Amino acid sequence: MTQGGHRLGWKDWLVLVALSAVMLLPGISSIPPVDRDESRYAVATSQMLATDDFIDIRFQEEQRYLQPAGVYWLQSISVTLAGTADDRAIWAHRIPSFLGILAAVLMTGALTTRLYGRRAGLAAALLVATSFAVGFEARIAKTDAVLLATITAAHLALMRIYLEPVGHWWRPALFWAALGAGMMVKGPIILLFVGLALAGLLVWDRKFAWLKQLKPLWGVPLFLVIALPWYVAIGIVSDGAFYAEAVGDSLMGKVGESQQSHAGPPGYYLGFFSLTFWPGSLFFVFAGHWAWSNRREAAVRYLIAWIVPAWIAYELIATKLPHYIMPLYPAMACLAAAAIFLPGQARSPTWLRVAAGVYAVVWLAFSGLVAALAPALLHWSEGRVSPVLVMAGVAIFAAALTAVGLYLAGRRQSSLLAGLVAGALGAVTVYGGTLPRLETLWLTPRIVAAVDAHGACVPTRLVTSAFREPSLVYQHGPYATVLAASPADAADQLAADTTCSLALLDAAEVDEFLARSAAIELTLEPLALIEGQNYSNGDEMSLTLYRAMAGTPGSDR
């Protein structure tokens, strides 16, 4: 049943790029820096550019030894090319993520087209592009979008070798280069995803001869040339601390116990899947019977091996986040598209049709959540109702309901179109039309604006105690932001340079700050009040910006 040899034309590529941009770009420049991981990456990248040290990774004075330097390098390149190094424009840091997702979308289209034809390839690519989790990762400056691109590239090459063992040298070259790039992005995570798929195939097939076409005699050196130099350099620079923290604490620690409160029981990803891969989750679940019925097809076996072992492994790992299984989405989209576009579908048994109906109800519930998300967020955060967002939510749910009805009626291609419409509307509405407008949640831009309005120096030294989020360090500047250890320490830090410093204190810590200020004879003037919620921990905050008045100790320094 597998079709081979198809390719997308240049017009198809342009359509995919254009549609992906429409779905992935809204919000990329208007959503403020997100706490906490994105802003930590942005701060470390900014410091790399400021110090010209592209080996060591730091957040202010702290070592940041969680991931390799690959994404920091990519962000450094994009920020430099955009010319925004001094402007702290977060969109420039997000360019590698957008390009990583775009590359994964295009590779999904190429892979699926070769297996199942042009229309299936376009459909699979757009299912990845409209995925709810993918849309978020495309707009945030972290590692996961670029990691998705490297894992998809490795699977694209490995699958071609598996299906056609005799072929061009570019396939093993791409495989080993993708592994090396993935090692530079997020360490050995790429080896886990690719290695589990490879192990699953070998156990399933019990055939090993095709592995020779990986060309390890020159492929492994290529892998090492890409990844090894930095790993050696950081080992020397950090005196081994990188390996102790990144491998011992971060990587291995996530396996046995949850880190940073990111815990979840087995079944966690199954529970979130309907939302994270929405709207494609509907079509993937409905493709399950087709995939199992066609498991004797080599391509289907590979796609199953891509998905199942890694999914099981991640369900067993203690630390969990919804996007961790995102590298499985291209394979899921491929199977979903194949089940829709290949002729000769076997009729499902009655019990399976009943189960499909039950899942359709579950999926519609998640569709309702997506449809309501934008207007509900705006009302909860800003206390107002947007008729446009409400109408968009109605349109999203109507498209989702149409997708379910058409699929169950046997009109699968029309159903897919309705689902893609729902996904595109959801992405544009939530990421482009809602998140940038949640001013109550975005404290950092308002704090920075207040500092800029009242500061006497450029840059103004900002001392902050309770609100110590990385977004503030990034947007105000890592060398101009002081994270005080306590309210009393904030007073001491302000006294050290009263001319060019301001202090930011929450209402809950003002008494201690004022008491220490009085003790050291520091006269204060409140300048601005910034109220909102710190979404990273859920705390309601009432932040006051202070400066030391003229004539107090240190004001003439």
N, C-alpha and C positions, 0 to 999 in steps of 0.2 A: 504493500500500500504506500510505501514511501516513494515520493517523487524526488528525483535528483537533477542537478545540473541547472536549476533556475537561478537567475540573478535579477537584482533590481536595476532598473534603468536610471539614468541621471535625473530624470524628472521625478522618479520615485524618491530618490535621495533628497531632492530639494523639498518635496512635499513633507517628508518625515522631519527634516530639519525645521521647516517652517512651523509645522504643527507642534513639534516638541517645544520650540521657542515660545509659542503662544501659551502652552500649558505650564512651562517651567520658569519663564522669566518674570511674570507678574509678582511683585513683592521682593524681588532679589535686591533691589536698591532701596526700597522704602521700608522694609522691616528693619528696625534698629538691631544693633549687635545683641545676640541672644546669649544669655547666661545658662550654664557656665562654660561648657566646653568650647563653643565657638569662640568666645571672647578670649579664652586662654590661648587658643591657637593663634588668634590675631595678635595678641600681645607678644607672644614669643616670636612671631614672624617680624613684627615691628622692631623688636630688639635685635634680631638677626641683621636687618637692614641697617639699623643705626650703628651697630658695632662691627659689621662685616665679618662676624663670626658665624659661619654656616655649619659648624660641626656641633658645638655645644648648644643646648636648648634650654632657655631660661624664661621664667615668669618673674619679672622684676629681679630680685636677687636669688630666687629659689631655683634649684635645678628642676627641670621638667622632663623626667626620664620615663615617660609612659609609652611613647611611640617613636619610631625612627624619624629621620629628618625629611623624608620625601615630600610630604604635603607642605611643610614649612618652606621648602625650596620652591615648590610650585606656586605657593602664595606669594613668595618673594618676587618671583618672575612676573606674576600678573600685576602685583602692586607697582612694580617698577615700570612695566610697560604702560600701565594706566596713569602713571605720574601722580599717584595719590599718597605717596609715603608720608608726606607732612600733613595731609588732610584727614587721615584716619577715616577713610571712606570704606565701610565694611563690604560694599558690593565688590570691590576689587579683590578682596580676599575670597569671595565666593565664586569667582570665575572658574577656578579649577574644579569645584564641585559641580557646577553646571555643565562644564565640558566633560567631566567624568560620566555624569548621567547621560548626556547626549551620546557619548561614545558607546555606552552600554545599550542604549536604545537602538542605535544603528547596527551594532553587532548582532543584537537579537533579531533584527529584521533580516540581516544577511544570512544568519544561520538558519532561520525558519524558512526563508525563501528557498534556499538550496534544498531543503528537505521536503517542503510541502507546497511550494509554489508562491507566486508573487503576492496574491491577496492574503494568504496566511502570514507571509512575512510582514506585510504592512500592519496587519491586525496585531500580531505578537508584539511588534515594536511599540505600537500605540498603547497596548495594555500595560507595558512597562512604564511608558511615559505618563500615563494617567494614574498610576498607583499612588495612593495617598501617602505612604511612607516615602516613596521615591521623590514625590513632589517636595516634601519637607527637606530631605537630604540635599536636593539640588539647590536649595536656597540657604544652606548653612555651611560655614567654612570649617569643615572637619575632614576626617579621613574616609568616611564610609562611602561617599559617592565615587571617589577615585578608586577605592578598593573594589567596588562593584565593577568598574571598568576593567581592572586588571584580572579579576577572577573570570569575568565573561570572556576576555581575550584568551586566557589560558584554556578555558573549556572549548571555545571555538576551535582553537588549534588542536587540542587533544581529541575532540570529537571527529574532526576531519581525518586525523591519523587513524582513529579507531575504525571509522567506516570505510576509509580508502587507504590501506596501509602503504601503498606505493604512491608517492606523490612528490610535490615540490619541496625544496629545502625550507621555504618560508614558514611551513607549518611547525616543525620543531623549533625553528628560530623564534617564532612568535611565542610558542609555549614557554621556552626557557626565559625569554626576555620578560614576558608577563609575570612569571614567578619572581624574577629578580626585582621588577618594579613593585610588585605586591609586597615583597619583603621590605622595601624601602618605605612603603606607605603604612603598613600596620603589622610588621613583623611576620611571624610564621602563620598568621591566620589564613593566608591564601593557601599554604601547604595543607592545612586542615581541610578546607573545602575541596580542593582538587584531589588530595590524597584519599579522602574518604570515598569520593566518586570512583577513583581508580581502583581502590580496594574492592568496592562493591562490584565493579565490572569483572574483576579477576575471579572473585568468588562465584559470581553468577555464571560466567562463561567457561571458566577453567581453561582459558587460552592465553598464552603469554608471548607468542611469537611476534605479535604486532608491536610489542614494546620496543623492539629494536629500532623501529622507525622514529622513536623519540631522539635518536642520535645523541645519547648521553656523553659520548667521548668528546664532542665539542659543545654540546648543549650545557652541561654542567659548568664548564669554564665560562661560558657566556653568562650564566646565572651569577656566578661568583664575581665576574668583572663588574656587574651592575651593582651588586649588593655589598660585597665584602669590603671595599675600601672605607666606606663610612663606618661600618661596624668595627673595623680595626681602629680607626681614628677616634671614635667616641670611647672605645675601651681604654685607649691611652689617655685621652683628655680627662675622662671621668675617673680614672684609676679603678675601673671595674664597677663603678657605682651604677652605671646605666644598666648593666646586665642584672645586678642585684635587684634593682627596682622594676625594670621593664619586664624581665622574665620571671624572677623569683616572686616578686610581690604582685605585679599587675596581671601578667598572663597566667601563671600557675595559681595565683590566689583566686582568680575568677572561677577556676574549675571546682575547687573544693568548698568555697564559701562565697557568699554574695559580697560584692564591694559597693560602696557608696550608696547603700540602701536599694540597690537594683536587684532585688531577689524575686523569685517566682518558682512555683512548683512545676513539676513535669505537666505538660499540657498548656503551659503559659502561651507559647506561640500559636498553638491551635486555637486558643481562646481569642487572641488578638488578630489572627490571620484575616478574618472576614473584613476587618477595618483596614489593616495595614496594606493589604494587596487590593483593596477596593478600588475600582469595580471589578478587577480581574478575578477576584476570589470566586465570584459566581461561576464564571466560565471554566475556571480550573477545577472546581469541585464537580461540576457537571461533566468534565472531561475524564473523570477518574475511571469510569467504566470503559470508555474507549481505550484509555492508556493500558489498562490491565488486559483487555481483550487483544491488544496488539503488541503485547510484551515480547513476542517472538521477533518482532522487527528490531534490528540492531539499533536504529536511531531512538526508538522508544525506550529500549533497555538503557541506553546511555542517559536519556533524560530522567528516567526513574532513578538511576544511580546518582545522578547529579543532585536530586532532591532528597531522597529518603534517608540515606545514612547521615548526611549533615544535619537534617532536621532532628533526627533522633538524638544525635550527639548534643545539639544545642538545647534540647529539652532536658538533658541530664546535667548540663553545666549549671552551676549554682547561680552565677551572675547572669541576669537576663535584661535585655532591652528589646523593645518591639522590632527595631530595625536590624537586629543581629542576623536574621535569616534572609535579609534582602538579596544576597548573592544567589539565592535560589529562584528569584522571580523570573529571570529570563527563561529558564527551563519550564517553569510553570506556564508562562505566556505561550511558549512554543507548543506545549501539549494542548493548551486551551484552544489555540488557533487551529491546530491540526484536527481536533475533534469537530470543529465547526465547518471546516472547508473540505475535508476529504469525503468523497462519496462512499456509499455502501455501508452506512452505519448499521451495526447490529442492534436489534431492538432490545431495550433494557428489560429485565424481569420486573414483575409488578412491585416487589418489595423495594427495588431500587428507585422506581418512579415515585413511590410514596416517600422514600427518604429524600429524593430530590425536591419534592414539594415542601417537606419540612424544612430543608435547608434554605429553600427560596424564602420562606417566612423569616428565618434567622437573618438572611442577607438583607431583606427589606428592612428589618429592624435597624441594622447598621446603616443602611441607606438613609433611613429617617434621621439617625444621629448626625450623619454628614450634612444632610439637608438643613437641619436645625442649628448646626454648629455656628455658622457665621452670624445670623441674627441673634442667637442666644449669647454668644460671646460679647457682641457689641452692647447688648442690653445689660448684661451682668457687669461689664467693666465700666461702661460710660453712662449707663442709665437711660439710654435712648433706643428707640425702635426705628429701623431703617426699612421703609416699604420696599426699596429696591432689593435688599438682602432677603426679605421675606418672600418676595416674588421669585427670586433666584432659588431659594430653598424649595419652594413649591415645584419649580421647573426641574430641579435635581431629582426630587422624589418621583415626579411624574415620569421622567425618563427612566429611572430605575424600575418603577413598576411596569412600564412598557417593556423593558428588557426582559424581566421575568416572564411576563405573559407571552411574549413572542417566542422565547426559548421553549417554554413548556408546550407551546402550540406547534413546535417543530420548525419555526422560522428563525433559525439560529443566526444567520448572517444579519438579518434585520435586528435581531436581539443584540448582537454585538455592537452594531452602530448606535443603538439607543444607550447601551451601557457606556460606550466611549463618550457620548454626549454628556451623560451624567457625570462621568469622571472629569471631563474638561471643565464643565461648569463648577464642579466642586473645587477643583484646584484654583481656578481664577477667583472664585468668590471668597474662599477662606484665606488663601495666601496673598492674593492681590488686593482684595476689596475689604478685608476685615482686620487681619493682624496688624497692618500698619496704623490702624485707627484706634488701637487700644491704648490711649495715652496714659490711663491710670496704671497700667502694667509696666509701661516703658518709663521707669524713673530716671534712668541714666541720661537720656537726651535733655530732660528738663533740668537735671542737676548741672550738667555741663553748660547749658544756656545761662543759668543763674550765675555760675562762676565766671563765665565770660563777661556777663553784664556788670559784675561788681568787682572783678579782680583789678588790682592796680598794676600788675606786672604781666608780661607775656614771656613765658607761661606763668600762670599763677599756681603756686604750690597749694594743693588741696589735701588737707588732713581729714580723714574719715574714719569713723569707728564702727558703728553698727552696720552701715551699708558699705560692704566691702566686696561687692560683686566685681568679677573680672571685666564686665562691660564698662564699668566706670574707669577702671585702670586703663583699658584700651582707648576709650573715647577721650578721656582727659589727658592721657599720656602716661606711660609706665614710669617715666622719670620725674613726673610732676605730681604723682599721686602717692600719698603716704598712708598706709594702712596701720592705724594706731592700734596698739594692743588693748587699750581700754579707754574709757572717757577721760580718766585722769592723764593718761599718756597723750591723748589728743590735745589737752590743754598745754602740756609741756612742749609738744611738737609745735603748736601754734606760737608759743612764747619764744621758741628758738628763732623764728623769723616772722615777726609780725607785719613787716612791710609788704611782703610778697606772698603771704599765706592766708588762707581761709580755712575754716573748720566746719565740718558737716556732722551734726549730731541728731540722733533720733530722740523723740520725746521721752522715751523710756530711760535714757541715759543722761539727760540734761542736768539733773540735780548733781550727779557726781562731777560732771564737767564744770558746772558753775562753781561748785565748792572748791575744786582744785584751782580754778582760775582766780578765785578770790584769795586763796592761800598764797598764790605767787604774784598777787597784785596785777592781774591781767584784766583790764577793763574791756568789756565786750559790747559789740553792736550787732543785733540780729539784722540780717539783710533780706532773707527770702525764706518762705515756707513752701516746701514741696511735699505733697501728700499723695499716697498711692499704696500699691501692694507690691511687695517683693515676691514675684511669682516663683522664684527659686525655692523659697521655704514657706510661702503662704502668709508671711507676716505683714500686717498692716503697718505702714510707716508714716510718721509725721516728722519730716526732716527739716531742721533749721540750719541755715548757712550763717556763720558768724565771722566777724573780723575783729581784730584787736584795734581799739580806738587809739588815735594819736596821743602820744605822751605816756603810754604804758611801757613797761620794760621791754626792750628789744625792738621798739617801733622805729628806731633810727638806724638799725643795723643795715 
